[in-house]
Amino acid sequence: MKDLALYLLKSLALNKEGVVVEMKEEQNNVYLNARVAPEDKGKVIGKDGCIIKAVRTILSASASKANKKVSLKLED
């Protein structure tokens, strides 16, 4: 899960080194906290949040195969 989120966010960001994803797992829930460089934040979020929603949808589809729920939070 963490690797997929890292791959997707790095492919969107210009500053690849600025992308950090931390994972916490509790039972069937996976919590991902992501940080990106300030200059990439708008690009990762997208207009009206459509890009980050798409990333969350892909992560949810991947998690459902493993019978898990995933939550992605983009931190400041």
HTML snippet that shows the backbone in 3Dmol.js (N, CA, C, O; Angstrom):
<script src="https://3Dmol.org/build/3Dmol-min.js"></script>
<div id="view" style="width:600px;height:400px;position:relative"></div>
<script>
const pdb = `
ATOM      1  N   MET A   1       0.821  -1.183   0.000  1.00  0.00           N
ATOM      2  CA  MET A   1       0.000   0.000   0.000  1.00  0.00           C
ATOM      3  C   MET A   1       0.873   1.258   0.000  1.00  0.00           C
ATOM      4  O   MET A   1       0.666   2.180  -0.789  1.00  0.00           O
ATOM      5  N   LYS A   2       1.843   1.269   0.896  1.00  0.00           N
ATOM      6  CA  LYS A   2       2.739   2.426   0.990  1.00  0.00           C
ATOM      7  C   LYS A   2       3.520   2.613  -0.306  1.00  0.00           C
ATOM      8  O   LYS A   2       3.703   3.738  -0.772  1.00  0.00           O
ATOM      9  N   ASP A   3       3.978   1.505  -0.886  1.00  0.00           N
ATOM     10  CA  ASP A   3       4.751   1.589  -2.126  1.00  0.00           C
ATOM     11  C   ASP A   3       3.916   2.139  -3.276  1.00  0.00           C
ATOM     12  O   ASP A   3       4.404   2.929  -4.084  1.00  0.00           O
ATOM     13  N   LEU A   4       2.659   1.720  -3.344  1.00  0.00           N
ATOM     14  CA  LEU A   4       1.777   2.211  -4.400  1.00  0.00           C
ATOM     15  C   LEU A   4       1.528   3.704  -4.239  1.00  0.00           C
ATOM     16  O   LEU A   4       1.586   4.449  -5.218  1.00  0.00           O
ATOM     17  N   ALA A   5       1.252   4.149  -3.025  1.00  0.00           N
ATOM     18  CA  ALA A   5       1.034   5.574  -2.770  1.00  0.00           C
ATOM     19  C   ALA A   5       2.281   6.382  -3.100  1.00  0.00           C
ATOM     20  O   ALA A   5       2.194   7.454  -3.699  1.00  0.00           O
ATOM     21  N   LEU A   6       3.435   5.870  -2.709  1.00  0.00           N
ATOM     22  CA  LEU A   6       4.701   6.546  -2.991  1.00  0.00           C
ATOM     23  C   LEU A   6       4.937   6.652  -4.494  1.00  0.00           C
ATOM     24  O   LEU A   6       5.352   7.698  -4.992  1.00  0.00           O
ATOM     25  N   TYR A   7       4.673   5.580  -5.202  1.00  0.00           N
ATOM     26  CA  TYR A   7       4.850   5.578  -6.661  1.00  0.00           C
ATOM     27  C   TYR A   7       3.921   6.599  -7.333  1.00  0.00           C
ATOM     28  O   TYR A   7       4.355   7.370  -8.190  1.00  0.00           O
ATOM     29  N   LEU A   8       2.650   6.598  -6.941  1.00  0.00           N
ATOM     30  CA  LEU A   8       1.689   7.513  -7.553  1.00  0.00           C
ATOM     31  C   LEU A   8       2.020   8.973  -7.260  1.00  0.00           C
ATOM     32  O   LEU A   8       1.970   9.815  -8.157  1.00  0.00           O
ATOM     33  N   LEU A   9       2.356   9.272  -6.011  1.00  0.00           N
ATOM     34  CA  LEU A   9       2.650  10.655  -5.648  1.00  0.00           C
ATOM     35  C   LEU A   9       3.957  11.143  -6.255  1.00  0.00           C
ATOM     36  O   LEU A   9       4.059  12.302  -6.659  1.00  0.00           O
ATOM     37  N   LYS A  10       4.960  10.268  -6.323  1.00  0.00           N
ATOM     38  CA  LYS A  10       6.232  10.663  -6.945  1.00  0.00           C
ATOM     39  C   LYS A  10       6.062  10.909  -8.439  1.00  0.00           C
ATOM     40  O   LYS A  10       6.731  11.774  -9.004  1.00  0.00           O
ATOM     41  N   SER A  11       5.177  10.162  -9.078  1.00  0.00           N
ATOM     42  CA  SER A  11       4.968  10.363 -10.511  1.00  0.00           C
ATOM     43  C   SER A  11       4.270  11.697 -10.795  1.00  0.00           C
ATOM     44  O   SER A  11       4.385  12.236 -11.895  1.00  0.00           O
ATOM     45  N   LEU A  12       3.554  12.223  -9.814  1.00  0.00           N
ATOM     46  CA  LEU A  12       2.880  13.512  -9.982  1.00  0.00           C
ATOM     47  C   LEU A  12       3.782  14.694  -9.630  1.00  0.00           C
ATOM     48  O   LEU A  12       3.661  15.767 -10.222  1.00  0.00           O
ATOM     49  N   ALA A  13       4.677  14.503  -8.679  1.00  0.00           N
ATOM     50  CA  ALA A  13       5.487  15.604  -8.151  1.00  0.00           C
ATOM     51  C   ALA A  13       6.723  15.867  -9.009  1.00  0.00           C
ATOM     52  O   ALA A  13       7.281  14.953  -9.617  1.00  0.00           O
ATOM     53  N   LEU A  14       7.136  17.122  -9.047  1.00  0.00           N
ATOM     54  CA  LEU A  14       8.381  17.489  -9.725  1.00  0.00           C
ATOM     55  C   LEU A  14       9.576  17.243  -8.814  1.00  0.00           C
ATOM     56  O   LEU A  14      10.638  16.820  -9.272  1.00  0.00           O
ATOM     57  N   ASN A  15       9.401  17.509  -7.523  1.00  0.00           N
ATOM     58  CA  ASN A  15      10.446  17.286  -6.530  1.00  0.00           C
ATOM     59  C   ASN A  15      10.237  15.903  -5.918  1.00  0.00           C
ATOM     60  O   ASN A  15       9.532  15.763  -4.919  1.00  0.00           O
ATOM     61  N   LYS A  16      10.844  14.891  -6.511  1.00  0.00           N
ATOM     62  CA  LYS A  16      10.645  13.494  -6.099  1.00  0.00           C
ATOM     63  C   LYS A  16      11.151  13.231  -4.681  1.00  0.00           C
ATOM     64  O   LYS A  16      10.574  12.419  -3.958  1.00  0.00           O
ATOM     65  N   GLU A  17      12.229  13.917  -4.280  1.00  0.00           N
ATOM     66  CA  GLU A  17      12.792  13.710  -2.952  1.00  0.00           C
ATOM     67  C   GLU A  17      11.911  14.282  -1.854  1.00  0.00           C
ATOM     68  O   GLU A  17      12.038  13.896  -0.692  1.00  0.00           O
ATOM     69  N   GLY A  18      11.017  15.203  -2.212  1.00  0.00           N
ATOM     70  CA  GLY A  18      10.138  15.832  -1.237  1.00  0.00           C
ATOM     71  C   GLY A  18       8.930  14.999  -0.867  1.00  0.00           C
ATOM     72  O   GLY A  18       8.158  15.387   0.010  1.00  0.00           O
ATOM     73  N   VAL A  19       8.752  13.867  -1.515  1.00  0.00           N
ATOM     74  CA  VAL A  19       7.590  13.014  -1.255  1.00  0.00           C
ATOM     75  C   VAL A  19       7.940  11.992  -0.179  1.00  0.00           C
ATOM     76  O   VAL A  19       8.876  11.207  -0.329  1.00  0.00           O
ATOM     77  N   VAL A  20       7.170  12.017   0.914  1.00  0.00           N
ATOM     78  CA  VAL A  20       7.361  11.082   2.027  1.00  0.00           C
ATOM     79  C   VAL A  20       6.004  10.500   2.398  1.00  0.00           C
ATOM     80  O   VAL A  20       5.031  11.235   2.567  1.00  0.00           O
ATOM     81  N   VAL A  21       5.944   9.176   2.523  1.00  0.00           N
ATOM     82  CA  VAL A  21       4.705   8.508   2.918  1.00  0.00           C
ATOM     83  C   VAL A  21       4.983   7.651   4.147  1.00  0.00           C
ATOM     84  O   VAL A  21       5.902   6.831   4.152  1.00  0.00           O
ATOM     85  N   GLU A  22       4.185   7.848   5.178  1.00  0.00           N
ATOM     86  CA  GLU A  22       4.281   7.053   6.401  1.00  0.00           C
ATOM     87  C   GLU A  22       3.027   6.198   6.517  1.00  0.00           C
ATOM     88  O   GLU A  22       1.928   6.649   6.195  1.00  0.00           O
ATOM     89  N   MET A  23       3.197   4.959   6.980  1.00  0.00           N
ATOM     90  CA  MET A  23       2.074   4.032   7.059  1.00  0.00           C
ATOM     91  C   MET A  23       1.885   3.532   8.484  1.00  0.00           C
ATOM     92  O   MET A  23       2.843   3.229   9.195  1.00  0.00           O
ATOM     93  N   LYS A  24       0.616   3.457   8.875  1.00  0.00           N
ATOM     94  CA  LYS A  24       0.249   2.878  10.169  1.00  0.00           C
ATOM     95  C   LYS A  24      -0.881   1.893   9.889  1.00  0.00           C
ATOM     96  O   LYS A  24      -1.851   2.227   9.209  1.00  0.00           O
ATOM     97  N   GLU A  25      -0.751   0.691  10.411  1.00  0.00           N
ATOM     98  CA  GLU A  25      -1.733  -0.349  10.129  1.00  0.00           C
ATOM     99  C   GLU A  25      -2.349  -0.852  11.432  1.00  0.00           C
ATOM    100  O   GLU A  25      -1.639  -1.208  12.373  1.00  0.00           O
ATOM    101  N   GLU A  26      -3.673  -0.877  11.471  1.00  0.00           N
ATOM    102  CA  GLU A  26      -4.416  -1.388  12.612  1.00  0.00           C
ATOM    103  C   GLU A  26      -5.495  -2.337  12.093  1.00  0.00           C
ATOM    104  O   GLU A  26      -6.412  -1.906  11.393  1.00  0.00           O
ATOM    105  N   GLN A  27      -5.396  -3.590  12.421  1.00  0.00           N
ATOM    106  CA  GLN A  27      -6.333  -4.631  11.997  1.00  0.00           C
ATOM    107  C   GLN A  27      -6.537  -4.563  10.483  1.00  0.00           C
ATOM    108  O   GLN A  27      -5.605  -4.845   9.730  1.00  0.00           O
ATOM    109  N   ASN A  28      -7.729  -4.198  10.026  1.00  0.00           N
ATOM    110  CA  ASN A  28      -8.006  -4.146   8.583  1.00  0.00           C
ATOM    111  C   ASN A  28      -7.934  -2.727   8.027  1.00  0.00           C
ATOM    112  O   ASN A  28      -8.341  -2.491   6.889  1.00  0.00           O
ATOM    113  N   ASN A  29      -7.431  -1.796   8.800  1.00  0.00           N
ATOM    114  CA  ASN A  29      -7.333  -0.403   8.363  1.00  0.00           C
ATOM    115  C   ASN A  29      -5.886  -0.010   8.143  1.00  0.00           C
ATOM    116  O   ASN A  29      -5.011  -0.338   8.944  1.00  0.00           O
ATOM    117  N   VAL A  30      -5.645   0.695   7.055  1.00  0.00           N
ATOM    118  CA  VAL A  30      -4.310   1.213   6.741  1.00  0.00           C
ATOM    119  C   VAL A  30      -4.414   2.730   6.663  1.00  0.00           C
ATOM    120  O   VAL A  30      -5.220   3.268   5.903  1.00  0.00           O
ATOM    121  N   TYR A  31      -3.601   3.409   7.447  1.00  0.00           N
ATOM    122  CA  TYR A  31      -3.584   4.864   7.466  1.00  0.00           C
ATOM    123  C   TYR A  31      -2.281   5.347   6.842  1.00  0.00           C
ATOM    124  O   TYR A  31      -1.195   5.000   7.307  1.00  0.00           O
ATOM    125  N   LEU A  32      -2.394   6.143   5.793  1.00  0.00           N
ATOM    126  CA  LEU A  32      -1.223   6.691   5.112  1.00  0.00           C
ATOM    127  C   LEU A  32      -1.195   8.201   5.301  1.00  0.00           C
ATOM    128  O   LEU A  32      -2.190   8.880   5.048  1.00  0.00           O
ATOM    129  N   ASN A  33      -0.067   8.722   5.741  1.00  0.00           N
ATOM    130  CA  ASN A  33       0.160  10.158   5.853  1.00  0.00           C
ATOM    131  C   ASN A  33       1.232  10.523   4.840  1.00  0.00           C
ATOM    132  O   ASN A  33       2.344   9.997   4.885  1.00  0.00           O
ATOM    133  N   ALA A  34       0.899  11.419   3.934  1.00  0.00           N
ATOM    134  CA  ALA A  34       1.831  11.796   2.871  1.00  0.00           C
ATOM    135  C   ALA A  34       2.201  13.267   3.000  1.00  0.00           C
ATOM    136  O   ALA A  34       1.382  14.111   3.365  1.00  0.00           O
ATOM    137  N   ARG A  35       3.456  13.543   2.689  1.00  0.00           N
ATOM    138  CA  ARG A  35       3.944  14.915   2.627  1.00  0.00           C
ATOM    139  C   ARG A  35       4.617  15.125   1.281  1.00  0.00           C
ATOM    140  O   ARG A  35       5.364  14.267   0.809  1.00  0.00           O
ATOM    141  N   VAL A  36       4.352  16.258   0.673  1.00  0.00           N
ATOM    142  CA  VAL A  36       5.013  16.621  -0.582  1.00  0.00           C
ATOM    143  C   VAL A  36       5.603  18.019  -0.416  1.00  0.00           C
ATOM    144  O   VAL A  36       5.252  18.750   0.510  1.00  0.00           O
ATOM    145  N   ALA A  37       6.490  18.371  -1.313  1.00  0.00           N
ATOM    146  CA  ALA A  37       7.092  19.707  -1.283  1.00  0.00           C
ATOM    147  C   ALA A  37       5.995  20.753  -1.518  1.00  0.00           C
ATOM    148  O   ALA A  37       5.044  20.499  -2.257  1.00  0.00           O
ATOM    149  N   PRO A  38       6.128  21.915  -0.895  1.00  0.00           N
ATOM    150  CA  PRO A  38       5.094  22.955  -1.034  1.00  0.00           C
ATOM    151  C   PRO A  38       4.787  23.333  -2.487  1.00  0.00           C
ATOM    152  O   PRO A  38       3.641  23.633  -2.822  1.00  0.00           O
ATOM    153  N   GLU A  39       5.797  23.319  -3.337  1.00  0.00           N
ATOM    154  CA  GLU A  39       5.561  23.696  -4.730  1.00  0.00           C
ATOM    155  C   GLU A  39       4.800  22.624  -5.506  1.00  0.00           C
ATOM    156  O   GLU A  39       4.248  22.913  -6.568  1.00  0.00           O
ATOM    157  N   ASP A  40       4.761  21.402  -5.000  1.00  0.00           N
ATOM    158  CA  ASP A  40       4.049  20.313  -5.668  1.00  0.00           C
ATOM    159  C   ASP A  40       2.658  20.066  -5.106  1.00  0.00           C
ATOM    160  O   ASP A  40       1.895  19.277  -5.665  1.00  0.00           O
ATOM    161  N   LYS A  41       2.327  20.718  -4.029  1.00  0.00           N
ATOM    162  CA  LYS A  41       1.062  20.446  -3.344  1.00  0.00           C
ATOM    163  C   LYS A  41      -0.152  20.697  -4.255  1.00  0.00           C
ATOM    164  O   LYS A  41      -1.071  19.878  -4.297  1.00  0.00           O
ATOM    165  N   GLY A  42      -0.160  21.800  -4.967  1.00  0.00           N
ATOM    166  CA  GLY A  42      -1.281  22.105  -5.858  1.00  0.00           C
ATOM    167  C   GLY A  42      -1.414  21.100  -6.984  1.00  0.00           C
ATOM    168  O   GLY A  42      -2.523  20.742  -7.380  1.00  0.00           O
ATOM    169  N   LYS A  43      -0.300  20.653  -7.492  1.00  0.00           N
ATOM    170  CA  LYS A  43      -0.318  19.673  -8.579  1.00  0.00           C
ATOM    171  C   LYS A  43      -0.840  18.324  -8.096  1.00  0.00           C
ATOM    172  O   LYS A  43      -1.571  17.647  -8.819  1.00  0.00           O
ATOM    173  N   VAL A  44      -0.472  17.932  -6.889  1.00  0.00           N
ATOM    174  CA  VAL A  44      -0.907  16.648  -6.333  1.00  0.00           C
ATOM    175  C   VAL A  44      -2.395  16.691  -5.980  1.00  0.00           C
ATOM    176  O   VAL A  44      -3.110  15.708  -6.180  1.00  0.00           O
ATOM    177  N   ILE A  45      -2.859  17.820  -5.459  1.00  0.00           N
ATOM    178  CA  ILE A  45      -4.273  17.938  -5.096  1.00  0.00           C
ATOM    179  C   ILE A  45      -5.145  18.068  -6.344  1.00  0.00           C
ATOM    180  O   ILE A  45      -6.196  17.432  -6.432  1.00  0.00           O
ATOM    181  N   GLY A  46      -4.724  18.877  -7.297  1.00  0.00           N
ATOM    182  CA  GLY A  46      -5.490  19.057  -8.525  1.00  0.00           C
ATOM    183  C   GLY A  46      -6.643  20.022  -8.340  1.00  0.00           C
ATOM    184  O   GLY A  46      -6.937  20.463  -7.229  1.00  0.00           O
ATOM    185  N   LYS A  47      -7.288  20.341  -9.449  1.00  0.00           N
ATOM    186  CA  LYS A  47      -8.407  21.272  -9.423  1.00  0.00           C
ATOM    187  C   LYS A  47      -9.591  20.617  -8.720  1.00  0.00           C
ATOM    188  O   LYS A  47     -10.033  19.532  -9.099  1.00  0.00           O
ATOM    189  N   ASP A  48     -10.092  21.285  -7.702  1.00  0.00           N
ATOM    190  CA  ASP A  48     -11.199  20.781  -6.867  1.00  0.00           C
ATOM    191  C   ASP A  48     -10.868  19.443  -6.214  1.00  0.00           C
ATOM    192  O   ASP A  48     -11.777  18.711  -5.824  1.00  0.00           O
ATOM    193  N   GLY A  49      -9.579  19.109  -6.086  1.00  0.00           N
ATOM    194  CA  GLY A  49      -9.177  17.884  -5.415  1.00  0.00           C
ATOM    195  C   GLY A  49      -9.341  16.624  -6.237  1.00  0.00           C
ATOM    196  O   GLY A  49      -9.324  15.522  -5.689  1.00  0.00           O
ATOM    197  N   CYS A  50      -9.500  16.768  -7.550  1.00  0.00           N
ATOM    198  CA  CYS A  50      -9.782  15.591  -8.382  1.00  0.00           C
ATOM    199  C   CYS A  50      -8.590  14.644  -8.496  1.00  0.00           C
ATOM    200  O   CYS A  50      -8.791  13.436  -8.618  1.00  0.00           O
ATOM    201  N   ILE A  51      -7.376  15.141  -8.462  1.00  0.00           N
ATOM    202  CA  ILE A  51      -6.208  14.263  -8.585  1.00  0.00           C
ATOM    203  C   ILE A  51      -6.026  13.423  -7.317  1.00  0.00           C
ATOM    204  O   ILE A  51      -5.816  12.213  -7.401  1.00  0.00           O
ATOM    205  N   ILE A  52      -6.104  14.054  -6.152  1.00  0.00           N
ATOM    206  CA  ILE A  52      -5.927  13.307  -4.904  1.00  0.00           C
ATOM    207  C   ILE A  52      -7.078  12.333  -4.699  1.00  0.00           C
ATOM    208  O   ILE A  52      -6.881  11.269  -4.112  1.00  0.00           O
ATOM    209  N   LYS A  53      -8.278  12.672  -5.170  1.00  0.00           N
ATOM    210  CA  LYS A  53      -9.413  11.736  -5.097  1.00  0.00           C
ATOM    211  C   LYS A  53      -9.144  10.512  -5.958  1.00  0.00           C
ATOM    212  O   LYS A  53      -9.481   9.393  -5.572  1.00  0.00           O
ATOM    213  N   ALA A  54      -8.545  10.718  -7.114  1.00  0.00           N
ATOM    214  CA  ALA A  54      -8.216   9.589  -7.998  1.00  0.00           C
ATOM    215  C   ALA A  54      -7.163   8.698  -7.360  1.00  0.00           C
ATOM    216  O   ALA A  54      -7.247   7.474  -7.456  1.00  0.00           O
ATOM    217  N   VAL A  55      -6.174   9.295  -6.710  1.00  0.00           N
ATOM    218  CA  VAL A  55      -5.144   8.512  -6.012  1.00  0.00           C
ATOM    219  C   VAL A  55      -5.790   7.695  -4.896  1.00  0.00           C
ATOM    220  O   VAL A  55      -5.459   6.524  -4.708  1.00  0.00           O
ATOM    221  N   ARG A  56      -6.701   8.306  -4.164  1.00  0.00           N
ATOM    222  CA  ARG A  56      -7.393   7.586  -3.086  1.00  0.00           C
ATOM    223  C   ARG A  56      -8.245   6.444  -3.636  1.00  0.00           C
ATOM    224  O   ARG A  56      -8.337   5.385  -3.015  1.00  0.00           O
ATOM    225  N   THR A  57      -8.864   6.651  -4.789  1.00  0.00           N
ATOM    226  CA  THR A  57      -9.676   5.604  -5.410  1.00  0.00           C
ATOM    227  C   THR A  57      -8.815   4.414  -5.815  1.00  0.00           C
ATOM    228  O   THR A  57      -9.201   3.265  -5.604  1.00  0.00           O
ATOM    229  N   ILE A  58      -7.660   4.685  -6.391  1.00  0.00           N
ATOM    230  CA  ILE A  58      -6.746   3.606  -6.783  1.00  0.00           C
ATOM    231  C   ILE A  58      -6.271   2.836  -5.552  1.00  0.00           C
ATOM    232  O   ILE A  58      -6.213   1.607  -5.569  1.00  0.00           O
ATOM    233  N   LEU A  59      -5.933   3.560  -4.487  1.00  0.00           N
ATOM    234  CA  LEU A  59      -5.496   2.903  -3.257  1.00  0.00           C
ATOM    235  C   LEU A  59      -6.619   2.071  -2.639  1.00  0.00           C
ATOM    236  O   LEU A  59      -6.373   0.978  -2.127  1.00  0.00           O
ATOM    237  N   SER A  60      -7.837   2.579  -2.686  1.00  0.00           N
ATOM    238  CA  SER A  60      -8.977   1.833  -2.145  1.00  0.00           C
ATOM    239  C   SER A  60      -9.231   0.555  -2.927  1.00  0.00           C
ATOM    240  O   SER A  60      -9.542  -0.483  -2.344  1.00  0.00           O
ATOM    241  N   ALA A  61      -9.100   0.628  -4.247  1.00  0.00           N
ATOM    242  CA  ALA A  61      -9.294  -0.560  -5.082  1.00  0.00           C
ATOM    243  C   ALA A  61      -8.225  -1.604  -4.773  1.00  0.00           C
ATOM    244  O   ALA A  61      -8.515  -2.798  -4.709  1.00  0.00           O
ATOM    245  N   SER A  62      -7.009  -1.154  -4.584  1.00  0.00           N
ATOM    246  CA  SER A  62      -5.930  -2.077  -4.248  1.00  0.00           C
ATOM    247  C   SER A  62      -6.130  -2.691  -2.859  1.00  0.00           C
ATOM    248  O   SER A  62      -5.867  -3.876  -2.652  1.00  0.00           O
ATOM    249  N   ALA A  63      -6.594  -1.881  -1.921  1.00  0.00           N
ATOM    250  CA  ALA A  63      -6.806  -2.364  -0.559  1.00  0.00           C
ATOM    251  C   ALA A  63      -7.970  -3.342  -0.477  1.00  0.00           C
ATOM    252  O   ALA A  63      -7.942  -4.270   0.331  1.00  0.00           O
ATOM    253  N   SER A  64      -8.980  -3.146  -1.294  1.00  0.00           N
ATOM    254  CA  SER A  64     -10.148  -4.029  -1.232  1.00  0.00           C
ATOM    255  C   SER A  64      -9.797  -5.453  -1.639  1.00  0.00           C
ATOM    256  O   SER A  64     -10.442  -6.401  -1.192  1.00  0.00           O
ATOM    257  N   LYS A  65      -8.789  -5.613  -2.477  1.00  0.00           N
ATOM    258  CA  LYS A  65      -8.344  -6.957  -2.852  1.00  0.00           C
ATOM    259  C   LYS A  65      -7.756  -7.692  -1.651  1.00  0.00           C
ATOM    260  O   LYS A  65      -7.808  -8.920  -1.583  1.00  0.00           O
ATOM    261  N   ALA A  66      -7.202  -6.942  -0.710  1.00  0.00           N
ATOM    262  CA  ALA A  66      -6.620  -7.532   0.493  1.00  0.00           C
ATOM    263  C   ALA A  66      -7.590  -7.461   1.676  1.00  0.00           C
ATOM    264  O   ALA A  66      -7.196  -7.686   2.820  1.00  0.00           O
ATOM    265  N   ASN A  67      -8.860  -7.147   1.397  1.00  0.00           N
ATOM    266  CA  ASN A  67      -9.889  -7.008   2.432  1.00  0.00           C
ATOM    267  C   ASN A  67      -9.496  -5.995   3.497  1.00  0.00           C
ATOM    268  O   ASN A  67      -9.643  -6.246   4.694  1.00  0.00           O
ATOM    269  N   LYS A  68      -8.992  -4.844   3.049  1.00  0.00           N
ATOM    270  CA  LYS A  68      -8.581  -3.777   3.955  1.00  0.00           C
ATOM    271  C   LYS A  68      -9.208  -2.471   3.516  1.00  0.00           C
ATOM    272  O   LYS A  68      -9.711  -2.353   2.398  1.00  0.00           O
ATOM    273  N   LYS A  69      -9.175  -1.497   4.398  1.00  0.00           N
ATOM    274  CA  LYS A  69      -9.616  -0.145   4.084  1.00  0.00           C
ATOM    275  C   LYS A  69      -8.408   0.768   4.217  1.00  0.00           C
ATOM    276  O   LYS A  69      -7.584   0.601   5.116  1.00  0.00           O
ATOM    277  N   VAL A  70      -8.312   1.721   3.326  1.00  0.00           N
ATOM    278  CA  VAL A  70      -7.158   2.617   3.335  1.00  0.00           C
ATOM    279  C   VAL A  70      -7.618   4.058   3.437  1.00  0.00           C
ATOM    280  O   VAL A  70      -8.660   4.434   2.901  1.00  0.00           O
ATOM    281  N   SER A  71      -6.829   4.854   4.129  1.00  0.00           N
ATOM    282  CA  SER A  71      -7.096   6.279   4.285  1.00  0.00           C
ATOM    283  C   SER A  71      -5.814   7.032   3.977  1.00  0.00           C
ATOM    284  O   SER A  71      -4.773   6.762   4.578  1.00  0.00           O
ATOM    285  N   LEU A  72      -5.883   7.975   3.044  1.00  0.00           N
ATOM    286  CA  LEU A  72      -4.714   8.777   2.667  1.00  0.00           C
ATOM    287  C   LEU A  72      -4.955  10.211   3.096  1.00  0.00           C
ATOM    288  O   LEU A  72      -5.946  10.830   2.710  1.00  0.00           O
ATOM    289  N   LYS A  73      -4.037  10.730   3.898  1.00  0.00           N
ATOM    290  CA  LYS A  73      -4.121  12.115   4.361  1.00  0.00           C
ATOM    291  C   LYS A  73      -2.898  12.854   3.842  1.00  0.00           C
ATOM    292  O   LYS A  73      -1.768  12.391   4.001  1.00  0.00           O
ATOM    293  N   LEU A  74      -3.127  13.997   3.226  1.00  0.00           N
ATOM    294  CA  LEU A  74      -2.040  14.831   2.728  1.00  0.00           C
ATOM    295  C   LEU A  74      -1.769  15.910   3.767  1.00  0.00           C
ATOM    296  O   LEU A  74      -2.614  16.768   4.021  1.00  0.00           O
ATOM    297  N   GLU A  75      -0.577  15.858   4.368  1.00  0.00           N
ATOM    298  CA  GLU A  75      -0.223  16.787   5.435  1.00  0.00           C
ATOM    299  C   GLU A  75       0.481  18.015   4.902  1.00  0.00           C
ATOM    300  O   GLU A  75       0.985  18.026   3.779  1.00  0.00           O
ATOM    301  N   ASP A  76       0.507  19.055   5.733  1.00  0.00           N
ATOM    302  CA  ASP A  76       1.198  20.292   5.360  1.00  0.00           C
ATOM    303  C   ASP A  76       2.677  20.158   5.526  1.00  0.00           C
ATOM    304  O   ASP A  76       3.417  21.105   5.257  1.00  0.00           O
TER     305      ASP A  76
END
`;
const viewer = $3Dmol.createViewer("view");
viewer.addModel(pdb, "pdb");
viewer.setStyle({}, {cartoon: {color: "spectrum"}});
viewer.zoomTo();
viewer.render();
</script>
